[in-house]
């Protein structure tokens, strides 16, 4: 699949009563399955191609070893990344359901769920992605 069609995937959990948002952080950052290339930038506006999130939700559930239906897409979030080679990647948010995030599943993948305060050491583009996602999720 070309880089222009491969979405940038972010996974999050939002607590139903407290609205605490946590993002899945992996050894290479907050994007699923691969790191962002150096020099990637977050762009305003909708991507030309907005991939359907259902297949990616199933892939994340499989990867984490979770039952089907635990992961769903956040279809209203529309952002895109500009890559150093001039290509673009749409950004897709994937929500993990449940009272608490699946901490054990994240640990099996050498990951953890973090809040925005725990993300301060990430690359600037990842911080921008998390900020934009957070604002969207909390209606900011």
ABEGO torsion letter per residue (X at the ends): XBAAABBBBBBBBBBAAAGBBBBBBBAAEABBGBBBBBGBBBBBEBBABBBBAAAAAAAAAAAAGBBBGABBBBAABBBBBBBAAGBBBBBBBBBBBEABBBAAAAAAAGBBBBBAAAAAABBAAAAAAAAAAAAAAAGX
